[in-house]
Every structure is written in C-alpha cells, then in structure tokens.
Amino acid sequence: MAKKVFITGANKGIGKQIARQMGKNGWTVLVGARNEERGLAAARELLGENIEAEYLNIDLLDSKTIAAAVQTVESRHADLSMLVNNAAIPGDMRKPGYEFTVDELRNVMETNFFGPFELTRRLLPTLEKNNGRVVNVTIPIGVLSFFNPFAYKTTKAALNVMAQSFAQSFTEKNKPIEIFSVMPGATTTDLNGNITGEHVKTAEESGILIVGFILDGKNHNGEVINTNGAVADYNRGLL
Ligand SMILES: NC(=O)c1ccc[n+]([C@@H]2O[C@H](COP(=O)([O-])OP(=O)(O)OC[C@H]3O[C@@H](n4cnc5c(N)ncnc54)[C@H](OP(=O)(O)O)[C@@H]3O)[C@@H](O)[C@H]2O)c1
C-alpha cells in the first residue's frame, strides 16, 4: 500500500511541487486547499501524471474545516503517515511592524500558526499510530536588513518553536513521531509577487529540495533546516 501525505496549500506554488515530488516517489497525496475548484484542479493535474491524488478541503482560518479534514483522514485515510504544513500567507512584507493593526497580525498568525497548530494537534493520534512525521515549510527568522517582514517572521518563529518544542516532548515521551521544518529559500511564487533573480528558485526546485530532506532517510526531529542543509541553532543566536 502506498504511503499517504496530506499537504496544505497544495493547489499551487511550492505546495503543489511538494505534492508532485512526493507522488513521483510513490506516495498518495491528499491535496489540501481552501478553494474547491483550485483543489480539484490540482488533484486532477496530478492524477493526469499517474499520481494518486485526492482533494481535501482545508481553510486554516476556519476551525470547522480543520475538524472536518481530520475526520475525513480518520475515517478514510487512517493510514496517513505524513502532514506537510505548507500553506501560509506573508501579510504586508513592506510596512514596519509597529504599523500593523492587531487584526492584521492576528490574521497572519491564524493562517501561519494557529491553523497549522490545530491541524497538527488533531492529527497527532493518527500520525503517532503510523510512526508518522510532520514537516513545516518555513523561513529564517533572524533579523536581516534585506528581509524584515514583521508578521511573516513573527508567525513563522512560532511555527519553528512548535517544531523544536514538540520534538523535545516527543523524545521525552517516547512518541514514535517526528517533526521538523525546512526553509526552501527565496522562490518564485504568488506569495512574493513572483520575484525572480539569480538566487531565487523555481517552485519545482524548492519542491525537490524539501522532498529531498523528507526522503533522505535521516531522523530530523526538531530540526529547522536551511536551504543549504544547515540546522538553525537558536540557542547560539545563529540564523
Ligand atoms: N516563496 C518563497 O520565497 C518562500 C520562501 C520560504 C518559504 N516559503 C513558504 O512556502 C510555503 C508555500 O508558499 P508559496 O511560496 O508556495 O506561496 P503561494 O504560491 O502563495 O501558495 C500558498 C498556498 O497557501 C494557501 N493558503 C493561504 N491561506 C490559506 C488558508 N487560510 N487556508 C488554507 N490554505 C491557505 C494558498 O491557497 P490559495 O490558492 O487558496 O490562496 C496556496 O495554496 C509557505 O509556507 C511559505 O511561507 C516560501
């Protein structure tokens, strides 16, 4: 039986490429998307490439869809062994942090942290039963003069802590489950207005990079892995 992965925001960008690469490696993909038309179109595209794919509705701003997605997994895909928390929004990447309203910040936090937190928490019993893994797609959160998007970094910092903190607890409690994060680096997608440049990857390249870490056979529990393979060490103030 093929292994199953659930990827949020798999209808486009990096998420769709993670789906494609996992599919090419023989995994069945549950294509998470908040919009039915876009989700079904992505699943159809993958099916056309002989990848087992099925659309699963999920809007990280809507707890009801998170609960419903988990219920679908429990009833029809109880053998799910991987969750990829990929979906995210950047919020306004230009304006200074102190100009954000609380509601603007909350919206990004709901999408990039509370939603993935709730989904992960609810899927843990299934993933634990299947010796599963959780993989977060993330960004560097250190202060960089050329990259200072306040809401985006704040919310991904919380997600990075989730990986490290959950991993620590999984180890302490002997839970057969792994969680880690990967930073693909700058990538041409809708999220950044499809920027291009010498060091900017295509979504396909980022999908290949991320799936490379997922399928390298190593234990990455608790790691926040940079695009070059370096692991962030927040205790030493690096990255
Ligand atoms: N692009 C980069 O340079 C870069 C660099 C490092 C990390 N990343 C990370 O890579 C991941 C994918 O981003 P991307 O660049 O591929 O961006 P993207 O093309 O804009 O894709 C984002 C995905 O997230 C979905 N999404 C947004 N809000 C959602 C919600 N409330 N509920 C469910 N799905 C939602 C979008 O769905 P809709 O189509 O419905 O909007 C879309 O499928 C993100 O975690 C991002 O932080 C990106």
The ligand as an SDF file (V2000), in Angstrom:
LIG
                    3D

 48 52  0  0  0  0  0  0  0  0999 V2000
    8.0180   31.7530   -1.9520 N   0  0  0  0  0  0  0  0  0  0  0  0
    9.0650   31.8730   -1.1600 C   0  0  0  0  0  0  0  0  0  0  0  0
   10.0290   32.6270   -1.4500 O   0  0  0  0  0  0  0  0  0  0  0  0
    9.1310   31.0990    0.1160 C   0  0  0  0  0  0  0  0  0  0  0  0
   10.3570   31.0590    0.8220 C   0  0  0  0  0  0  0  0  0  0  0  0
   10.4230   30.3300    2.0090 C   0  0  0  0  0  0  0  0  0  0  0  0
    9.3000   29.6830    2.4870 C   0  0  0  0  0  0  0  0  0  0  0  0
    8.1250   29.7440    1.7760 N   0  0  0  0  0  0  0  0  0  0  0  0
    6.9820   29.0480    2.3260 C   0  0  0  0  0  0  0  0  0  0  0  0
    6.4860   28.1400    1.3610 O   0  0  0  0  0  0  0  0  0  0  0  0
    5.1160   27.8480    1.6570 C   0  0  0  0  0  0  0  0  0  0  0  0
    4.3070   27.9080    0.3690 C   0  0  0  0  0  0  0  0  0  0  0  0
    4.3360   29.2360   -0.1040 O   0  0  0  0  0  0  0  0  0  0  0  0
    4.3990   29.6100   -1.6630 P   0  0  0  0  0  0  0  0  0  0  0  0
    5.5620   30.4920   -1.8370 O   0  0  0  0  0  0  0  0  0  0  0  0
    4.2280   28.4020   -2.4830 O   0  0  0  0  0  0  0  0  0  0  0  0
    3.1070   30.5680   -1.7640 O   0  0  0  0  0  0  0  0  0  0  0  0
    1.7890   30.5220   -2.6530 P   0  0  0  0  0  0  0  0  0  0  0  0
    2.1010   30.1350   -4.0490 O   0  0  0  0  0  0  0  0  0  0  0  0
    1.1400   31.8360   -2.3880 O   0  0  0  0  0  0  0  0  0  0  0  0
    0.9500   29.3480   -2.0050 O   0  0  0  0  0  0  0  0  0  0  0  0
    0.4030   29.4900   -0.7280 C   0  0  0  0  0  0  0  0  0  0  0  0
   -0.6290   28.4000   -0.5260 C   0  0  0  0  0  0  0  0  0  0  0  0
   -1.2040   28.5830    0.7820 O   0  0  0  0  0  0  0  0  0  0  0  0
   -2.6170   28.5630    0.6260 C   0  0  0  0  0  0  0  0  0  0  0  0
   -3.3050   29.2880    1.6970 N   0  0  0  0  0  0  0  0  0  0  0  0
   -3.1880   30.5930    2.0350 C   0  0  0  0  0  0  0  0  0  0  0  0
   -4.0200   30.8900    3.0470 N   0  0  0  0  0  0  0  0  0  0  0  0
   -4.6670   29.7430    3.3630 C   0  0  0  0  0  0  0  0  0  0  0  0
   -5.6630   29.3960    4.2960 C   0  0  0  0  0  0  0  0  0  0  0  0
   -6.2220   30.2940    5.1310 N   0  0  0  0  0  0  0  0  0  0  0  0
   -6.0840   28.1130    4.3590 N   0  0  0  0  0  0  0  0  0  0  0  0
   -5.5680   27.1800    3.5150 C   0  0  0  0  0  0  0  0  0  0  0  0
   -4.6620   27.4580    2.5770 N   0  0  0  0  0  0  0  0  0  0  0  0
   -4.2120   28.7210    2.5040 C   0  0  0  0  0  0  0  0  0  0  0  0
   -2.8680   29.1680   -0.7400 C   0  0  0  0  0  0  0  0  0  0  0  0
   -4.1690   28.8690   -1.1740 O   0  0  0  0  0  0  0  0  0  0  0  0
   -4.9660   29.8070   -2.2430 P   0  0  0  0  0  0  0  0  0  0  0  0
   -4.5080   29.4010   -3.6070 O   0  0  0  0  0  0  0  0  0  0  0  0
   -6.3910   29.4960   -1.9660 O   0  0  0  0  0  0  0  0  0  0  0  0
   -4.6120   31.2340   -1.9250 O   0  0  0  0  0  0  0  0  0  0  0  0
   -1.7810   28.4660   -1.5280 C   0  0  0  0  0  0  0  0  0  0  0  0
   -2.1710   27.1640   -1.8590 O   0  0  0  0  0  0  0  0  0  0  0  0
    4.7070   28.8760    2.7250 C   0  0  0  0  0  0  0  0  0  0  0  0
    4.7410   28.2600    3.9960 O   0  0  0  0  0  0  0  0  0  0  0  0
    5.7930   29.9310    2.6390 C   0  0  0  0  0  0  0  0  0  0  0  0
    5.9700   30.6190    3.8470 O   0  0  0  0  0  0  0  0  0  0  0  0
    8.0290   30.4210    0.6070 C   0  0  0  0  0  0  0  0  0  0  0  0
  1  2  1  0
  2  3  2  0
  2  4  1  0
  4  5  1  0
  4 48  2  0
  5  6  2  0
  6  7  1  0
  7  8  2  0
  8  9  1  0
  8 48  1  0
  9 10  1  0
  9 46  1  0
 10 11  1  0
 11 12  1  0
 11 44  1  0
 12 13  1  0
 13 14  1  0
 14 15  2  0
 14 16  1  0
 14 17  1  0
 17 18  1  0
 18 19  2  0
 18 20  1  0
 18 21  1  0
 21 22  1  0
 22 23  1  0
 23 24  1  0
 23 42  1  0
 24 25  1  0
 25 26  1  0
 25 36  1  0
 26 27  1  0
 26 35  1  0
 27 28  2  0
 28 29  1  0
 29 30  1  0
 29 35  2  0
 30 31  1  0
 30 32  2  0
 32 33  1  0
 33 34  2  0
 34 35  1  0
 36 37  1  0
 36 42  1  0
 37 38  1  0
 38 39  2  0
 38 40  1  0
 38 41  1  0
 42 43  1  0
 44 45  1  0
 44 46  1  0
 46 47  1  0
M  CHG  2   8   1  16  -1
M  END
$$$$
